[in-house]
Amino acid sequence: MTMGLLDKIHKFQQARELMDLDLYNYFRVIESAQENTVRYQGKEIIMLGSNNYLGLTNEPRVKEAAQNAIAKYGTGCAGSRFLNGTLDIHIELEEKLAALVGKEKALVFSTGFMVNQGVLSSLAGRKDVIIIDRTDHASIIDGARLSFADVRKYRHNDMENLELVLESEKDTNKLIIVDGVFSMEGDIAKLPEITKLAAKHGAVLMVDDAHGVGVLGKNGRGTSNHFGLTDQVDLIMGTFSKSLASVGGFVAGDADVIHYIQHLARALMFSASMPPASVASVSAAIDVMLEEDWRHEALWRNNDLMRARLDDAGFDTGPSETPIIPAVVGEDMVAFKMCRRLSDEGVFVNPVVSPAVEQGNALIRLSLMATHTEDEINQAMDIMVKVGRELDIIPG
């Protein structure tokens, strides 16, 4: 390794500059469970920066299932799914997931990121084309690169642009992959139009429903269910680190397709299996989600309240349609300042800056839980308004 390779390390100063200004808002250390409030820097603050949409990460039945799994199976599988790392509870979870999203078969991976890497790199290859929305998740972008397929992007949720891309690839095998719910701005993919275009142009369609499962559809069955289009979507992936209270991911589709993926996806075959506690906690979280309708209803009730408060105060909430609500603040440095001020006042949020969003469109990403109370939301919004006025983001 030559020093030339390390030159970029010494030139990388952005994070240190933020640290020097006391505006570094990453890798913050939380000292409690991910609930409505968390313990941060020795005090309880309202958590509006978590993907724990249904409030299940500290639910007693979910924790008990994890504890029971450790007692029976131990703490790990000591190998990959392909060899010695498949337990009976992996198969049970896959059957439950397939039924949840309305597909024939499902396959569990150790992380959601690995699902997109494994599926895209095994299904598409040289001379094939993967078509993605410009704002799709980083795991989709990386998975597409690993596939050796050509990658084409279309403008965000722009169906005319998508059709132009499809028409330009008439003689190729095409795979469209799109986020069901876009993770930064909270808008929903135009799935009715996308399914029609996929059928018209002979493209396979995959939906990344990391932020859709638990949020959209009947009992949280996801974006495809929300639109009544499950049969028109070839593959549905999801993650366990949001509504389902653990870590891991899955893909679901026709049995023959899943059979192919499980024998070709290197991210599955050459990676350690999802540990027993995580498998059991996801399975229990699904049961609770399906049994307790109030969680889904409360999530959307909380969404309506917070959205109304933000709109009334004059915040720009962009195209959001879900309990992921952005507050657009403009320049990156404003987002860092606002995040720090909100933390000081008792609200935990996340800054989203370029290149995750376009320069000048930095935002504060707010996300809700079903378990947030009306008082907590109003208290947090009072603080949002106070800080927003201090920084001239909204009218005083």
N, C-alpha and C positions, 0 to 999 in steps of 0.2 A: 504493500500500500504506500503510494507516494504522498508527499505533503500536498501536491496539487489537488489530490482528491479531497483533502480536508480543508482546502481554502474556503469553501462555502460555509463551513461550520463557523469559522471565525467571523465571517461576514454577516451571519444571521444574528441580527440585533433587535428585531421587532419585539420579541417577548421581553427581553431585558429592559428595553426602553419603557415598556408598560409597567414592569416591575418597579423601575426607578420612580415612576410617576404614581405608584400605588394604585394603578388602574388595571392590574393583571387579574382577570376574572376566570381563569382556567385552572383545572386541577384543584379546585377548592375542596377542603377536607370537611366532610359532614360526619357528625359524631353520633348519629341516631338512625333509626329506620326511616325509609322514604314514606312519610305520611303527610297529612295536611300541613303540619309544621315539622321542622327539623331543627336539630341543635347544630348551630354553626358559630364558630368563634365564641363559644361559651354562652350563647343565648338562643332562645327559641324564636325562629322566624318562619313566616308563612312560605310554604314551598309552591311556587308557580313555575318551576323549571324542571319538572319531572315528567316522564312518560308513563307514570303509574296511573293510567286513566281510570281504572276501575277501583283503585285503592286496595289492591289485593296483596301487595308485597309483605304486609305484616298481618295478614288475616290468619286467625288461629288455625283453621282447618288446613290452610296451605302450608303453614309451618309444621303442623303435626304430620302431614303426609311426607314432608322432607325428612323429618326426624325418624319416622318409621322406616323409610327407605334406607337410611344409613344403618339403622339397627339390623336390617335384613341383608342388605347387599354390600355394606361398607361405603367408603367415601369415593371410590372411583372404579372404573372398569379395566384399567391397566392395558388398554389396547384400543384398536379401531373397531368401528362397527363391522367392517369387512372380515375381521378375524375373530377375536375373542370378546369384543365389546358390545355385543347385542344381548340385552336382557329381555325377559318376558315383558317387563314394563315398557320397554321401548316399543315393542309391537303393539301393546295395548294402547299406548299414547298415539301411535300412528293411525290405528283404527278410529280412535276418537276424533282425531284431527280431520281425517277424511270425511267422516260424517258431519263434522262441524261446518266445513266449507263446501260440502256437496259434491265431493269427488270420489272416484273409485278407490284410490290408494294414496297414501301419504308417506313421506320419508323424512326422518328427523336428522338434522345436522347439529353440530356443537355450537354454532353461532349463526345468526342471520346473515352476516357478511359472507360466511362460507357457503350458504345456500346459493346466493347469486353467483359467486365464483364457480362453484361446482356445476350448477345447472347450465349456465351460459357456455362455459368452456367445454362441456361434454356434448351439448346439443348442436352448437354451431361451430363451423370450421372454415378452412380456406374455401373461397368462392361463395360462401354464404354471407348474408348481411344481417346485422343486428341493428334495429332502429329504436332509438331512445329519445325520450323527452329531454330537452336541455337541462331541466332541473331534477332529473332522476338522481337517486341516491348514489353516493360514491362507490358503494359495493357493486352496483350495476355497471358503472363505468369501468371499474377494475376487472369485473368478470368478463365484460365484453372484450377488453384488451387481451385477456388470457386466452380467448377463444380462437384467435388468429382470423376471425371473420372481419369483413369490412364493417365499420361502425358509421352509421349515419344518424345525425341529430335533427330533430325538428323543433321549431319554436314552441315554447311552453304552452301546452293546451291549445295549440293552433291547428285546427283540423284541416284547413286548406293547405297549410305547409306540410302536414303529415301526408296528405294525399299526393302532393307533388313529389315527395321523397319516394313514396310507394310506386308511383308511375315511372319514376326514373330507374327503378330496379325491377322491371317487368320480368326479366329472364333469370332471376336469381331466387334461391330459397331465402325466405325472409322470416325473421323473428322480431316482433314488436314487444318490448318490455316497458312497462310504465308503472310508476307509483300509483297506488289506489288513492291514497291521501298523501299530498306532498308535505314533507316533514318540516319545512321551514315556514311556509306561508299558510298552511292549513287548508288549501283548496283541494278539490276532488277532481280526479281525472274524468274527462268526458267519455266515459266508458260506452254509452249507447252509440256515439259516433265512431269511436275507435273499433268496436266490434264489427260494425257495418263495413268499415274500410278494410279491416283485416280479412273479412270474408270475401269482399269484392276483389281483393288483390292476392288472395291465396296465402296470407301470412299467418304464421302461428302467433298466438297472443298469450303473453304472460303478464300477470298483475302482481306487483310487489305490494303486499297488503300489510306491511309492518305496522303502519299507523291506522289501518282500517279495521283489523280484527279487534273486537271489543268495543269499537266506536260506531261503526256503521252496520246496517243490516239488522235483521231480526235476531234479537238476543246477542248482537255483536258478531254476526257471522261474516261480516266483511263487505267490501265495496261491491263485489259481483252480486252478492245477495241483495244489497241495497237497491241495485238497479234491476233485479230480476234477470240477470244475464249470466248466471253461473255456467249454464250449458254452452254459452258462446265464448267463454274464456278457457283456453287450453290448459294453462298452468296457473296455480295460485300459490304464492309463497307468503310466509308470515314469520314473525319473530316472537320470541317468548319474553323479551326484555321490556316490553311495554305493558299492555293490558294483562298479559299472562304471568307476570310477576316473577320471572326467573331469568334464565339466559339460554340461548339456543335458537333454532329456527327449523322450518319445514318447507317442503314443496309438496303440492298435491295435484294429481291429474289422473289420466287414464293409467290403468295398471301396467300396460306394456311400456309406456313412456317412463314411468317410475322405475320399472325393472331395468330399463336401459341406463337411466341416470345412476342407479345405485351400483352398477358395475363399471361405470366409466368416470364418475365424478371424483377426481383426485382429492378434492377438498373433504370428501367423505372417507375415501378409502385409506388415505394416508394421514388421518388426524385422529386424535384420541376421542373416544365416544363421550357423548353427553353424560355426565355423572348421575348416579341414581337419585340423589336428592333433588336435582334440577328436574329430572323426568317426572318424578312423583309430584313435585310442587306444581308443575304445569298442568298435569292431569287433574289435580284437585282444583286449580284455578278455573279450568274449563267447567268443571261441575258447578262451582259456585256461581260463575258467570251465567250459566244457563238456568240455574235455580232461582237466582235473586234478580228478578227483573228491575228492582228498584235502583240498582247500580247504574244500569244503562240510562234509565229515565232521569236519575239525579245528575248524571254527567251532562246531559243535554239541557236540563233545567239550569245548572250552574253556568253552562256555556251562554245561554240566553241572558242571564243576569250580568255576567262580566262583559259580554259584547255590548250590551246596552249602556253600561257605565262608561266604557271606553268611547263609544260613539258619541254619547252625550257630552263628554269632556272635550271632544274635538280631535281625538287620536285617529290617525290613518291606520285602519286595520287591514288594508289590502284586500286580496280576493278570498280571505279565509271563509270557510263554510263549516268548520269543525271546531272542537275544543282546543285546537292549536290556533292561537290568535296572535298575529304579529302586531306590534306597535311600531310603525315605521318612524325612525328618528333622524334619518339623513346620513350624516358623515360617521365614519367608523369611530372616531374619538368621542363623539356624542354618545354613541351606544355604550362605550366603555365607562364613561362618566356616569351615565344614567344607571347602569348595572351596579356600580359601586355605591351610588347614593341610595338606591333602593335597598341594597343589602344593609347599609348603615341604618336605614329607617325600619327594617324588619321584613323585607320581601326578597326571596331568592328567585332570580330570573336568569336567563341566558342571553348574552349578546351574540348577534349573528352579523358578521361583517364580510366585506369582500375578501376572497372571491366566492364565498358561499352565496352571496347576493351581489347584484351589480353595484359598482362604486356609486356612492350617493344614496343608496337604498338600505343602509344598515338598519337593523331592527332589534327590538327586544322581543324575544320569543316567549310568549306566555302559554302555559298549558295547564289544564285543569284536571282534578280528580273528582270522581263521583262522591267522595267522602268529604269534600270541602263544604263547610257550612256557609249559609248566607252571610253571617256576621264576618267570617274570615274573608270572604270575597269582597264585601263592602269595605272592610278595613284595608285590605290590600289595594283596592281601587282608590281609596282616599289618599293613600301614600303615592300611588302612580300619578294622580292628578297633581299633588303637591310638588313632586319632583319634576314632572313634565312642565309645570309652569316655571319652576326655578330655572330650567334649562331652555326656556322659550320654545319648547316643542309644541305646546298647545297654548291657546290664548289665556291670559291671566284673568 
